[in-house]
């Protein structure tokens, strides 16, 4: 059972490391290219796209039923990056009525923007903005934890074998202090 858990933990760590590398590449790429995946449906749009240093999840709920059939579906596009502010400001040019709801929240690069029409059956537009640095940090947590576990296991193994926990030098002749690196060890 412990072996299976170790294998699963190592696999999850590897996937997390691959995710970290992919996010870092996307982060760098987002400053030169805007990657966009749109899923257009008759009831609106679901989209995921990059803005310089950010990932934006978009949801536009509205009646889009009057479009030609090839307008709908999942489409990928890439183009020159649009500043994040431009995407958010485009929500302000809507015909906002006096009873419509507009909510914004923005902290440390994270953002939530929501517009809801007060008219019956009206549209709703939402944007969730996540800085790519936060996803990179999340992707790095498991590999860093794994490295710490490996380091502590190596130190324990060296101590049990009578070696210096810092450099691995044989301490049988001088158990109080390592002559190689100078580390003071406990008896």
N, C-alpha and C positions, 0 to 999 in steps of 0.2 A: 504493500500500500504506500509506504514512504517513497519507494522508487517511482511509482506511478505519479505521485504528487510532485516529486522532483522533476520528472519529465514534463509534466504539464506546466509547472512553474517556469522551466527553462524555455519551453515553447512559447508561453505567453510573453516572456522577456524578449525573445527573438522577434516576435510579432510587434511588440512595443518599440523595439529598436528600429525595425523596418518602417514603422509608422513615423517615428521621429525623423528618419532620413527623408521620407516622402514629404513630410510637413516642412522641413527645412528647405527642400528643393522648391516646393510650392511657394514658400515665403519669399525666397529670392526671385523666383519667376514672376510673382505678383507685381513686382515693380516695373516689369517690362511688358507683360502680357496679362490681359484679363481673360481668364478661362471661365466659361459660363455653360452651365447645363440647365436648360429650360424644359419644363414639362408643361406644355400648353394643353388645356382641356376646355370643354365647353363651359365649365364653371370657374375658369380663371387660370392662374399660373402658379406653379411651384418652381422655384429656381434656387440654384446654388451657384455663387460666383465669387471670384476674388476681386478685391480692390487692393491697392498697394498696402501690403502688410496685414490684410484682414480677409476674413471669410464672411460672406453675407448669405444668409438664408432668407429668401423672399417668398411671401405668400400673398397673392393678389386674388381675392375672391370677387368675382363679378360675372355678369352674363356675357360670355364670349361666343355665343351660339351662332352668330351670323358670319363666321369666317369660312373660307374654302377648306375642304377636307385636308389638304396637305399642310395647313397651318398648324394642326394639332399634332401632338405626340412629343417625344423626347428629342431634343436637338442640342448638339454641342457647337459652340462657337468660340473663337478666340479673336481678340482684337486688341487695339492699344488700350492700356489701362485707363479707366475712368476714376478720378478721385472719389473717395468715399463720400465726401460732402455733396458731390453732384448727384449721386444716387439718392441720398437722403433728401436733398433740396427738391428733387423732382416730385416728391410727395406733396410739397407745399404749393405747387402750381395747380393742384386739383381744385375743382369748384367746391370749396368748402362752405357748407351752409352754417347758419348760426347755431344749430343744434347738433352738428356733427362732432364727433369725439376725435381728438388728436392727443396722443400720449407720447412723450419722449422721455428717455432715460439714457444717460451716457456717463460712464465712469471708467477710467483707465483703459480706454480703447474699446470697451464693451459698450454695446448700445442696443436699445429696444425702441422701436418706432411703430406706432399703430395709428391708423386712421380708419374710422368707421363712419359710414354715412348714416344719418338719422332717418332717411327715407325708407319706407318699407321695401324689403328686398334689395336694399342698397348694397354698395360695394364695401369691401374691407381690404385694407392693404397693411401688411405687417413686414417689418424687417428686423432680423436679429443679426447683430454685428459682433463677431468674435475676433480679437486680435490673434494672429497666427503664433505669436510668441507664447500665448497661454496654452495652445495645443501642443507646441513643442515641449513646454515644461511638463505637461501631462504625459506626453510620450516618453520623456526622460526619467520619470519617477521609478518605474519598474527596473530598467537597466541600472540605475544608480543604486537602488536597493540590492540588486543582485551582486554588483561589484562589492558593496560593503559586506555582504554575507560571505563572499569568496575571500575577502581580505581577513575577516575575523576567523574563518576556518583555517586559513594558512597560519595565522599567528598561533592559534590553539595547537595545531599540528607541530609547529616548531617548538613550542614550549614543552609539549609532551616528549619530544625527541631529544631534549637537552640542547636545543639550538637557540641562538639569539632570535627573539621574535621580530626584530627589526631587519637584520641582514642575513640571518640564517647561519652565522658562524658557530662552530662547535664550541660550547661553553663548559665542557667537562673539566678543563684545567682551571678556568677562571669563572666560576658560576655567579659571582657578584657583579662583574662588569665585563662587557664585551670588548676584547682588545681590538677588534676590527672597526667598529663604529662608535664605541665609547658609551653605549647605552647601559644604564644601570638597571640590572634585573633584580627581581625579588628572589630570595633564596627559596 
